[in-house]
Amino acid sequence: MNLKATIEFWKKGKWCIAKIPELDFTAQGRSIEEAKKNLIEVINIQFAEMKEMGTFDDYLAECGFVIKDENIEPENEMIGFEKQVLQVA
């Protein structure tokens, strides 16, 4: 299956963190590539366990994803992202 999702990459000390916020999956590595590879492994393990438990479709629906043919797609699409400094209080 193909998963269409947003991956966020963060730097934390010597580690790179890869995160799919919509699914609440996170992994780390020493590089962006390693973190992404580890994230894919986490996804595969979690999806396999959910399928075995019979909760896979419900979890995806709860996170806002639908299965279309061999694709897992978000029902809503992120259309922008901004980093800003906001004045508060």
C-alpha distances in whole Angstrom, upper triangle without the diagonal:
4,7,10,13,16,17,21,23,26,29,31,33,32,29,26,24,20,19,17,19,17,16,19,17,19,20,23,24,27,25,23,21,21,20,17,16,17,15,12,14,15,12,10,14,14,11,12,15,15,13,16,18,17,17,13,13,17,16,13,16,19,17,17,13,12,9,10,9,5,6,7,10,14,17,19,19,21,24,26,27,30,32,36,39,40,43,43,46
4,7,10,13,14,18,20,23,26,29,31,30,27,24,22,18,17,14,17,16,14,18,16,18,19,21,22,25,23,20,18,19,19,15,15,17,14,11,14,15,11,11,15,15,12,14,17,17,16,19,21,20,18,15,15,18,16,13,16,18,16,16,12,12,10,10,10,6,5,6,8,12,15,17,16,18,20,22,23,27,29,32,36,37,40,41,44
4,6,10,11,15,17,21,24,26,29,28,25,21,19,15,14,11,13,12,11,14,13,15,16,19,21,24,22,19,17,18,17,13,14,15,12,10,13,13,10,11,14,13,11,14,17,15,15,19,20,19,17,13,14,16,14,11,14,16,13,13,9,10,9,10,11,9,6,5,6,9,12,14,13,15,18,20,20,24,26,29,32,33,37,37,40
4,7,10,13,16,20,23,25,29,28,25,21,19,15,13,10,13,11,11,14,14,16,17,20,21,24,22,18,18,19,17,14,16,17,14,12,16,16,12,14,17,16,14,18,20,18,19,22,23,22,20,16,16,17,15,12,14,16,13,12,9,10,10,11,13,11,7,6,5,7,10,11,10,11,14,16,17,21,23,26,29,31,34,35,38
4,6,10,13,16,20,22,25,25,22,18,16,12,10,7,9,8,9,11,11,13,15,17,19,22,20,16,16,18,15,12,15,15,12,12,15,14,12,14,17,15,14,18,20,18,19,23,23,22,19,16,16,17,15,12,14,15,11,11,9,12,13,14,16,14,11,9,7,7,11,11,9,9,12,14,14,18,20,23,26,27,31,31,34
4,6,10,13,17,19,23,23,19,16,13,10,8,6,8,8,10,11,11,12,14,16,18,20,18,14,15,17,14,12,15,15,12,13,16,15,13,16,19,17,17,21,22,21,22,25,26,25,22,19,19,20,17,15,17,17,13,13,12,15,16,18,20,18,15,12,11,10,13,12,9,8,11,11,11,14,16,20,23,24,28,28,31
4,7,10,13,16,19,19,16,12,10,6,5,5,8,9,10,11,10,9,11,12,14,16,14,11,12,13,10,8,12,12,9,11,14,13,12,15,17,16,17,20,21,21,23,25,26,26,23,20,21,22,18,16,19,19,15,16,15,18,19,20,22,20,17,15,14,13,16,15,13,12,14,14,13,15,16,19,22,24,28,28,31
4,7,10,13,16,17,14,10,8,6,5,6,8,11,12,11,11,9,11,11,13,15,13,10,12,14,11,10,13,14,11,13,16,15,15,18,20,19,20,23,24,23,25,28,28,28,25,23,24,24,20,19,21,20,17,18,18,21,22,24,26,24,20,18,17,16,19,17,15,12,15,13,11,13,13,16,19,21,24,25,28
4,7,10,13,13,10,7,5,5,6,9,11,14,15,13,12,10,10,9,11,12,10,7,10,11,8,9,12,13,11,14,16,15,16,19,20,20,21,24,25,25,27,30,30,30,28,25,27,27,23,22,24,24,20,21,21,24,25,27,29,26,23,21,20,19,22,21,18,16,18,16,14,15,14,17,19,22,25,26,29
4,6,10,11,8,6,5,7,8,11,12,16,17,15,13,11,11,9,11,11,10,9,12,13,10,11,15,14,13,16,18,17,18,21,22,22,24,26,27,27,29,31,32,32,29,27,29,29,25,24,27,25,22,23,24,27,28,30,32,29,26,24,23,22,25,23,21,18,20,18,15,15,13,16,18,20,23,24,27
4,6,7,6,5,6,9,11,15,16,19,20,18,16,13,12,10,10,10,9,9,13,13,11,13,16,15,15,18,20,19,20,23,24,24,26,29,29,29,32,34,34,35,32,30,32,32,28,28,30,29,25,27,27,31,32,34,35,32,30,28,27,26,29,27,25,22,24,21,18,18,15,18,19,22,24,25,28
4,6,5,6,7,11,13,16,17,21,21,18,17,13,12,9,10,10,11,12,15,14,12,15,17,16,16,20,20,19,21,24,24,24,27,29,29,29,32,34,34,35,32,31,33,33,29,29,31,29,26,28,29,32,33,36,37,34,32,29,29,28,31,29,27,25,26,24,21,20,18,20,20,23,25,25,28
4,6,8,10,14,16,20,21,24,24,21,20,16,15,11,11,10,12,13,16,15,14,17,19,18,18,22,22,22,24,27,27,27,29,31,31,32,35,36,36,38,35,34,36,36,32,32,35,33,30,32,32,36,37,39,40,37,35,33,32,31,34,33,31,28,30,27,24,23,20,22,22,25,27,27,30
4,7,10,13,16,20,22,25,25,22,20,16,14,10,9,7,9,11,14,13,12,15,17,16,17,20,21,20,23,25,25,26,29,30,31,32,34,36,36,38,35,34,36,36,32,32,35,34,30,33,33,36,36,38,39,36,34,32,32,32,35,34,31,29,31,28,25,25,22,25,25,28,30,31,33
4,6,10,13,17,18,22,21,19,16,12,10,6,6,5,7,9,11,10,8,12,14,12,13,17,17,17,19,22,22,22,25,27,27,28,31,32,32,34,32,30,32,32,29,28,31,30,27,29,29,32,33,35,36,33,30,29,29,28,31,30,28,26,28,26,23,23,21,24,25,27,30,30,33
4,7,10,14,15,19,18,16,14,11,9,6,5,6,6,6,9,8,6,9,12,11,11,14,16,15,17,20,20,21,23,25,26,26,29,30,31,32,30,28,30,30,26,26,29,28,24,26,26,29,30,32,33,30,27,25,25,25,28,27,25,23,24,23,20,21,19,22,23,26,29,29,32
4,6,10,12,15,15,13,11,7,6,4,7,9,9,8,10,9,6,8,11,10,9,13,14,13,14,17,18,18,20,22,23,23,26,28,28,29,26,25,27,27,23,22,25,24,21,23,23,26,27,29,30,27,25,23,23,22,25,24,22,20,22,21,18,19,18,21,22,25,28,28,31
4,7,10,13,12,11,8,6,5,6,8,11,10,7,9,9,5,6,9,8,6,10,12,11,12,15,16,16,17,20,21,21,23,25,26,27,24,22,23,24,20,19,22,21,18,20,19,22,23,25,27,24,21,19,19,18,22,21,19,17,20,19,17,18,18,21,23,25,28,29,32
4,6,9,9,7,6,4,7,9,12,14,14,11,13,13,9,9,12,10,7,10,12,11,11,14,15,14,16,19,19,19,21,24,24,24,21,19,21,21,17,16,19,18,14,16,16,20,21,23,25,22,20,17,17,16,19,18,17,15,18,17,15,17,17,20,22,24,27,27,30
4,6,6,6,5,7,9,12,15,18,17,14,15,15,12,10,13,12,9,10,13,11,10,13,15,13,14,17,18,17,19,22,22,22,19,16,18,18,14,13,15,15,11,13,13,16,17,20,22,19,16,13,13,12,15,14,14,13,16,16,15,17,18,21,23,25,28,28,31
4,5,5,7,8,12,14,17,20,19,16,18,18,15,14,16,15,12,14,16,14,12,16,17,15,16,19,19,18,21,23,23,22,19,17,18,17,14,13,15,13,10,12,13,16,18,21,23,22,18,15,14,12,15,13,13,12,15,15,14,16,16,19,21,22,25,25,28
4,6,8,11,14,17,20,23,22,19,20,21,17,16,18,17,13,15,17,14,12,16,17,14,14,18,18,16,19,22,21,20,17,15,15,14,11,10,11,10,6,8,9,13,15,18,20,19,16,12,11,9,11,10,11,11,14,15,15,17,19,21,24,24,27,27,29
4,6,9,12,16,19,22,22,19,20,19,16,15,16,15,11,12,14,11,9,13,13,10,11,15,15,13,15,18,17,17,14,12,13,12,9,8,10,9,6,9,9,12,14,17,20,18,15,12,12,10,13,13,14,14,18,19,18,21,22,25,27,27,30,30,32
4,7,10,14,17,21,20,18,19,18,15,14,16,14,11,13,14,11,10,14,14,11,13,16,15,14,17,19,18,19,16,14,16,15,11,11,14,12,9,12,13,16,18,21,23,22,19,15,15,14,16,16,16,16,19,20,18,21,21,23,25,26,29,28,30
4,7,11,14,18,17,15,16,15,12,11,13,11,7,9,11,7,7,11,11,9,11,14,14,13,16,18,18,19,16,14,16,16,12,12,16,14,11,14,14,17,18,21,23,21,18,15,16,15,18,18,18,17,21,21,20,22,22,25,27,28,31,30,33
4,7,11,14,14,13,14,12,9,9,11,9,6,10,10,8,9,12,12,11,14,16,16,17,19,21,21,22,20,18,20,20,16,16,19,18,15,18,18,21,22,24,26,23,21,18,19,18,21,21,20,19,22,21,20,21,21,24,25,27,30,29,32
4,7,11,11,10,11,9,6,7,9,6,5,9,9,7,10,12,12,12,15,17,17,18,21,22,23,24,22,20,23,23,19,19,22,21,18,21,20,23,24,26,27,24,22,20,21,21,24,24,23,21,24,24,22,23,23,26,27,29,32,32,34
4,7,8,8,10,7,5,8,9,7,7,11,11,10,13,15,15,16,18,20,21,22,24,26,26,28,26,24,26,27,23,23,26,25,22,24,24,27,27,29,30,27,25,23,24,24,27,26,25,23,26,25,22,24,22,25,27,29,32,32,34
4,5,7,8,5,4,8,8,7,9,12,12,12,15,17,17,18,21,22,23,24,27,28,29,30,28,26,29,30,26,26,29,28,25,27,26,29,29,31,32,28,26,25,26,26,29,29,27,25,28,26,24,25,24,27,28,31,34,34,37
4,7,8,6,7,10,11,10,13,15,15,16,19,20,21,22,24,26,27,28,30,31,32,34,32,30,33,33,30,29,32,32,28,30,30,32,32,34,35,31,29,28,29,29,32,31,29,28,29,28,25,26,24,27,28,31,34,35,37
4,5,5,6,9,10,11,12,14,15,16,18,20,21,22,24,26,27,28,30,32,33,34,32,30,32,33,29,28,31,31,27,29,28,31,31,32,33,29,27,26,27,27,30,29,27,25,27,25,23,24,22,26,27,30,33,34,37
4,6,5,6,9,10,10,12,14,15,16,18,20,21,22,24,26,27,28,30,31,32,30,27,29,30,27,25,28,28,25,26,25,27,28,29,30,26,24,23,23,23,27,26,23,21,23,22,20,21,20,23,25,28,31,32,36
4,5,5,6,9,10,11,12,14,15,17,19,20,21,23,25,26,27,29,30,31,30,27,29,30,27,25,29,29,25,26,25,27,27,28,28,25,23,22,23,23,27,27,24,23,24,24,22,24,23,27,29,32,35,36,39
4,5,5,6,8,10,11,12,14,15,17,18,20,21,23,24,26,27,29,30,28,26,28,29,26,25,29,28,25,27,26,28,27,29,29,25,24,23,24,25,28,28,26,25,27,26,24,26,25,28,30,33,36,37,40
4,5,5,6,9,10,10,12,14,15,16,18,20,21,22,24,26,27,28,26,24,26,27,23,22,26,25,22,24,23,25,25,27,28,25,23,21,22,22,26,25,23,22,24,23,21,23,22,26,27,30,33,33,36
4,5,5,6,9,10,10,12,14,15,16,18,20,21,22,24,26,26,25,22,24,25,22,20,24,24,20,22,20,22,22,24,24,21,19,18,19,19,23,23,21,20,22,22,20,22,22,26,28,30,34,34,37
4,5,5,6,9,10,11,13,14,15,17,19,20,21,23,25,26,24,21,24,25,22,21,25,25,22,24,22,23,23,24,24,21,19,18,20,21,25,25,23,23,25,25,24,26,26,29,32,34,37,38,41
4,5,5,6,9,10,11,12,14,15,17,18,20,21,23,24,23,20,23,24,21,20,24,24,21,23,22,24,23,25,26,22,21,19,21,22,25,26,24,24,26,26,24,27,26,29,31,34,37,37,40
4,5,5,6,9,10,10,12,14,15,16,18,20,21,22,20,18,20,21,18,17,20,20,17,19,18,20,20,22,23,20,18,16,17,18,22,22,21,20,23,23,22,24,24,27,29,31,34,34,37
4,5,5,6,9,10,10,12,14,15,16,18,20,21,19,16,19,20,17,16,20,20,17,19,17,19,18,20,20,17,15,14,16,17,21,22,21,21,23,24,23,26,26,30,32,34,37,37,40
4,5,5,6,9,10,11,12,14,15,17,18,20,19,16,19,21,18,17,21,21,19,21,19,21,20,22,22,18,18,16,19,20,24,25,24,24,27,27,26,29,29,32,35,36,40,39,42
4,6,5,6,8,10,11,12,14,15,17,18,16,14,17,18,15,15,19,19,17,19,18,20,19,22,22,19,18,16,18,19,22,23,23,23,26,26,25,28,28,31,33,34,37,37,39
4,5,5,6,8,10,10,12,14,15,16,14,12,14,16,13,12,16,16,14,16,14,16,15,18,19,16,14,12,14,15,19,20,20,20,24,24,24,27,27,30,33,34,37,37,39
4,6,5,6,9,10,11,12,14,15,14,12,15,17,14,14,17,18,16,18,16,17,16,18,18,15,14,13,16,18,21,23,22,23,27,28,27,30,31,34,36,38,41,41,43
4,6,5,6,9,10,11,12,14,14,12,15,17,14,15,18,19,17,20,18,19,18,21,21,18,18,16,19,20,23,25,25,26,29,30,29,32,32,35,37,39,42,41,43
4,5,5,6,9,10,11,12,11,9,13,13,11,12,15,15,14,17,15,17,16,20,20,18,17,14,17,18,21,22,23,24,27,28,27,30,31,34,36,37,40,39,41
4,5,5,6,9,10,10,9,7,10,12,9,10,13,14,13,15,13,14,13,16,17,14,14,12,15,16,19,21,22,23,26,28,28,31,32,35,37,38,41,40,43
4,5,5,6,9,10,10,8,12,14,12,13,16,17,17,19,17,17,15,18,18,15,16,14,18,19,22,24,25,27,30,31,31,34,35,38,40,41,44,44,46
4,5,5,6,9,9,8,12,13,12,13,16,17,17,19,18,18,17,21,21,19,19,17,20,21,23,25,27,28,31,33,32,35,36,39,40,41,44,43,45
4,5,5,6,5,5,8,9,8,10,13,13,14,16,15,15,15,18,19,17,17,15,17,18,20,23,24,26,29,31,31,33,34,37,39,40,43,41,43
4,5,5,6,5,8,10,10,11,14,15,16,17,15,15,13,17,17,15,16,14,17,19,21,23,25,27,30,32,32,36,37,40,42,42,45,44,47
4,6,8,8,11,13,13,14,17,18,19,21,19,19,17,20,20,18,19,18,21,22,24,27,29,30,34,36,36,39,40,42,45,45,48,47,49
4,6,8,11,11,11,14,16,16,17,20,18,19,18,21,22,20,21,19,21,22,24,26,28,30,34,35,35,38,39,42,44,44,46,45,47
4,6,8,8,10,12,13,14,16,18,16,16,15,18,19,18,19,17,19,20,21,24,27,29,32,34,34,37,39,41,43,44,46,45,47
4,6,5,6,9,10,10,12,14,14,14,14,17,19,18,18,15,17,18,19,21,24,25,29,31,31,34,35,38,40,40,43,41,43
4,6,5,6,9,10,11,12,11,11,11,14,15,14,14,11,14,15,16,19,21,23,26,28,29,32,33,36,38,39,41,40,43
4,5,5,6,9,10,11,9,8,8,12,14,13,13,10,12,13,14,17,19,22,25,27,28,32,33,36,38,38,41,40,43
4,6,5,6,9,10,10,10,11,15,17,17,16,13,14,14,14,17,20,22,25,27,28,31,33,35,37,37,40,38,40
4,5,5,6,9,9,10,12,15,18,17,15,12,13,12,14,16,18,20,23,25,25,28,30,32,34,34,37,36,38
4,5,5,6,5,7,8,12,15,14,12,8,9,9,10,13,15,17,20,22,23,26,28,31,33,33,36,35,38
4,5,5,5,6,9,12,15,16,14,10,10,9,9,12,15,17,20,23,24,27,29,31,34,33,36,35,37
4,5,8,10,13,16,19,19,17,13,13,11,11,13,15,17,21,22,23,26,27,30,32,31,34,32,34
4,6,9,12,15,18,18,15,11,11,8,9,10,13,14,18,19,20,22,24,26,29,29,31,30,33
4,7,10,13,17,17,14,10,9,6,6,7,10,12,16,18,19,22,24,27,29,29,32,31,33
4,7,10,13,13,10,6,5,4,5,8,10,13,16,19,20,23,26,28,31,31,34,34,37
4,6,10,11,8,6,5,6,6,10,12,15,18,21,23,26,29,32,35,35,38,37,40
4,6,7,6,5,6,9,10,13,15,18,21,24,25,29,31,34,37,38,41,41,43
4,6,5,6,7,10,11,14,15,19,21,24,26,30,32,36,39,39,43,43,45
4,6,8,10,14,15,18,18,22,24,27,29,33,35,38,42,42,46,46,49
4,7,10,13,15,18,18,21,24,26,28,32,34,37,40,41,45,45,48
4,6,10,12,15,15,17,20,22,24,28,30,33,37,38,41,41,44
4,7,10,12,13,15,18,21,22,26,28,31,34,35,38,38,41
4,6,9,9,12,15,17,19,23,25,28,32,32,36,36,39
4,5,6,9,12,15,17,20,23,26,29,29,32,32,35
4,7,10,13,16,18,21,24,27,30,30,33,32,35
4,7,9,12,14,18,21,23,26,26,29,29,32
4,6,9,12,15,18,21,24,25,28,28,32
4,6,8,12,15,17,21,21,25,25,29
4,7,11,14,17,20,21,24,25,29
4,7,10,13,17,17,21,22,26
4,7,10,13,15,18,20,23
4,6,10,11,15,17,21
4,7,10,13,15,19
4,6,10,12,16
4,7,9,13
4,6,10
4,7
4
